[in-house]
């Protein structure tokens, strides 16, 4: 029986409320509860287009708000400092994983797809956990967000290459050059608009920010730039973050966040629910031994990236370890790449994403305790290396 979409939407929101309330009582993170709920009801929901679209807006608003925390000058400083860690991340999480798959006898394309699934930390889960655990002000958060943005620049290029390979089309120098040009244009557009336009609009914002219609302008800007990134075959997450950077130049971050936060909180759970509906377990657990190896390696790789990369960034060993332990969950880009697979490979990828997300969230919560047990309580040594 087909229900009206409005009725179905109401039931989904009520389901998320009761699931989230149960998670609150059991002290289980909402992210895990919503993903598992999506898996449970995945066979019931036959049309996930609207659910996906609403959740996508939630992700856009999350990264839009994150972008507002990074004025352009600060972001450029972070980008320079995170470059070495980002390159190490590509080598360990993508390169070594692909090598492991080749060593166990998988073909090149399958190995590359699995390498792509394992590569990127979930930006949405990580950002949500940073916020919900009140660690956004911690010294490692700037490094972690910088690394996530680096991944969001690399992942679209990786997706484009894998799409070409799975479609049987050749990846040419011109097609790759065009993709890189698109990234540069999107970033340059954000920087120029922020510095030349929005930095001068402080009085305009002060005058009209308290009017109801101003929310339409702010969210419209986030969706437009995120949508422009999609139009250019890039990530909407990257576009939304860049839109937030533009508005950061207005220097009214706190007031603007108050405008957007309720809309984000309504739509974000829908993304995690949709994430759960994409995970299919009907095929059982294929290649179990490889799955276990890659789960262990994926965690170890991110810990190494966080520990060494954090040290290069200027963090203490304890804070760097805390960062590494907080980067192990995979999510949205892994889902996109897993969708390129079929049959047992898609089932394998789905199971990896689910297990990685759950273990990653647990490690994220335990990271402060684990790093404290290993390194103890350090005194402040500089403005970054503190507990």
N, C-alpha and C positions, 0 to 999 in steps of 0.2 A: 504493500500500500504506500502510495506517495503522499508525504506530508508537505504542507506549505513550507517554503524555505524559512519563513519567519518563525514558524513553530519549531523547526529543526534547529535553527540558530539558538533559540531560547533553551532548548533541551541541552545543547552542547555547552552553553555557558553554565547552566545549572550543574551539569555533570562535572565540569571543571571545578566549580566551586566545592562540591561535595568531595571530589577527589583531593583537591588542595587542602580542604579542611581536615580530611583523614590524615594526609601527609603531615600537616601541622601538629596534630595530636601525637603522631608516631615519630615526629622529628625527622622526617624524610624530606629532602629538598623537593620543592614543587616541580623542578625541572624533571627529575626522575619520575615522579608521579604522573605528570602529564604525558611523558613519552610512553610509559607503560600503558596508560589509559588509551593512547592512540593505537598501540599494538592490539589491545583487547577489542576495541571497537572497529578495527581496520576493515574487517569483513562485512560489517554492518553498513558503513559509509561507502556508498558506491560512487558518489560524485564529490570529489574533494577540491574542485576548482575554487569555489568561493572560500573554503577553509584555507587553502594554500594562499590565496590572494590576501585575505585578512591577516594571516600570519606573516606574510611577506611585508605588509605595511608595519606590523609590529617590530620586525627586525630592522626595517629602515629607520623607524623612529628611535630605536635603541642606539643605533650607530650614529644617527644624527645628533643625539644628545651627547654621545661620547666625543664626537668631533668638536662640539662646542667647548669642551674642556681643553682644547689644544689650539691656541692662537698659532698663526703660521710660523712665527719666529721660533717658538718652542718646538713645533713639530719638526722643523728642519734640523734642529739640534738633536732631537730624538732619532731621526732617520739616519743621520751620520753615525750615531753611536751604536745603532742596532744592525748595521749592514753586515758585519762579520758574523754575528749570531744568526742572521737570516740566511746567509750562504751556508753556514754549518747545518742549519735546519734542512735545507734542500738536499745536501749531501747525505745526511744521516737518515732523515725520515723518508725521503723519496728514493735517493740513489741506492743506499744499502738495502732497503726493502725490495726494490726491483731486483737487485743482485741475488738476494735470498731466494726469491721466487724462481729466478733463472736456474739457480743451483739445484732446486728440487725438481727441475724438469718441466716447468711451465713454459709456454711459448712467450715470445717477446711482447706481443700486444697484451696478453693476459697479465704478464708481470708488470707492465707499465700501468695498467688500470689499477691493479692492487697497490702499486707504489703510490699512485695518485690518491687512492682512498685513504692510505695511511698517512699521507703528507701533512695536511693542514689541521691544526687545532681548531676546534669549534669556536668561532668568534662569538656567536650568540650565547652559548652556554657559559663560556669563560667570562664574558662581560656581565652577564646576569649574576653569576656567582660572585664576582668581584663586588658587585653592588649589594647583593643580598647578605653577604657575610661582612659588609662594612670594611672591606679591604681596599676600596678604591683610593684611599688616602695613603696607603702603605707605599714604601719606596719602590717595591717591585712592580707596582701596577703600571707605571709609565713605561718601563721596559717591556712588560707583557703586552700592553696595547700596541707599542711600537712594532713588536714582533708579529702580532696579529695583522697589523696593517701591511707589513712586508709580505706576509703570506697571501693577503687579499690582492696584492699586486701580482704575485707570481702565479697564484691558482688560476686566474682566468686564462693566462697564457698556456698553462698546463692543460686546462680543459679543452682549449681550442686545438692543441696538438692531438690530444686523445680522441676528440671528435673526428678530426681528419683521418686518423689511423683506423678507427673503427668503421668509418664510412668508406674506407678504401681510397681516399683521396690523398694526394701527395702534399706534404708540408713543405712549402717553398720558402725561399728567403724573402720573397716579396710579401707573402701572406703573414709571416712572422714580423717583418718590419712594420707592416700596416698595423698589427695588433699593438706593438710597442708604441707606435705613434699615437694611437688612440688613448693609451694610458697617459702618455705625456701631455696630450691636449686636454684631457679631463682634469688632470692635476694642475696644469698651468692655468686653465680657466678658473679653477677654484681660487688659486693664489691671487690672480689678477683682480677678480671680482671682490675678494676679501679686502685686499690692500687699497684698491682704487675706488671702490664703491662703498662697501659696507662699513669700512673704518670711518666714513664720514657721516653715517646715518644715525649716530647716537641720539641727537635731538629728535629726529623723526620717531625713533623707537620710544623714547621717553614720553612723547606726546600721545601716541596711539596704542601703546602696548596693552593698556588696561581695557581697551574696547573689545567686545566679543568677536568682532570680525577679524581681529589681528591673528587669531589662531589659524584662520584659513590661509593667511599669507605664510605663516611659519611652516605649517605642515605641507602646504602646497609647494614651498621651496624644497623641502626635504624629498618629497615624492618626485618632483620634477627632475632634480639632479640625479636621484637614484634611478629613475626611469631612463634618463639620458644615458647613464652607464649601461643599462640593459640594452638600449638601442644600439650602442657601440659594441655589443657582445662582451661587455665587461660585467663586473659584479655590482648589483644594486647596493650591497653593503659598502663597497668602496665609494660609490657616488654619494650615498647618504652621509658617510663620514666626512667627505670633502665639503658637502653642503653645510655641515656643522662647523667645519673650520672657517668657512666664509662668515657665518654669523658670529663666530668667536671674536672676530675683529671689531664687533660692535661693543664688546666688553660689557654685556648685560646677561651673562650666562645664567646666573641664578634665577632671574626673572623669567627668562625664556624657558628654562627647564620646568618651571612651575606650570607654564602653559601647556607643555607637551606631555608631562608625565602620566596624566590620567589616561589619555588616549593610548599611550604605549602599554600601560599596565593592563588595559582591556584586551589588547590585540596580541601581546607577546605569548600568552599561554596557548593561543591558537596555533602558533608556529610549532611549538613543541608537540602539541597534539597531532598536527599534520606530519611532523617528523616520525612519530610513532606509527602512523598509518602507512608510511612508505616501507616499513620494515616487515618483510615477509619471512615466515618461518615454516612454510609448507613443505619445503624441500629437505627438511632435516638439517643436519650440520655437516656439510661437505668439507673435505680436506681438514679434518679436525686437528691433526698434528701441526700442519702449517698454520692454522688459525691460532693455536696456543703459542707457537713460536713468535708469530707476528704481534700478538697481544703483548707478550713480554718485551719484545724488541721495541715496539712503538712507545711503551712507557719509558724504557731505558733511554731511547733516543731523545725524547723530549726533556727528560731529566738532565741529560748531558748538555743539550742545547741551553736549557735554562741556567744550569750551573756555570758552564764556561762562558756562555753569552752574557749572563748577569755579571760575572767577574770582569769581563771586558768592558761592560757598561759602567762599571764603577761601584757595583754593589758588594756588600760583604758576602762571605761564603754562605753564611746562614740564610741571608735574604735571597741569594742566588739559588740555593737549594729549594727554598720555599717557592720561588718562581717556577723552577723546573717541575716540581711536584704538582703544580697548579695548571700545567699546560698539556696534560695527557689525553684529554677528551677530544674526540673527533665529532664532526657534525655536518653542517650544511653543505660545504664543498665536497665532503666525502659522499654525501647523498647524491649530489649532482653527477659525480664521476661514476658512482655505483650504478646509476641509471643507464650508463652506456653499456653495461654488461647484460648478459642474459643467462637464464637457467641457473645452474649451480653456482656460477661465479657471482651472480647477483645475490643469491642467498648467502653465500660466503661473506660478501661485502656487507650485507645488511646485519648479519650476526656480529661481525667485527665492530661495526659502528655502534650497535646497541651496547655490547659489552664494554667497549672503550668509553662510551658516554657515562655508563654507570660507575665503572672503576675510576674514571677521571674525576667525577663529581665527589666520590668518596675521598680520593687522594687530595683533592682541592681542600676539603674540609679538614683533613688530617695534616696538611702541609705545615701549618704553624707549630703543631705539637711535635711532629717528626723532626723538623729542623731545630727546634728548641732542645730536644733530647740529644741530638747529635752534637750541636755546637754550643748548647747552654745559652745563658742570657748575656749577650754582649753589651758593653757600654757603647754609647754613641762615639763613633770615630770621625765621622764627617756628616755632612747634611744628607747623605743618601744611605750610608751603611748603618742603619739602625733597625731595631726589632719592631 
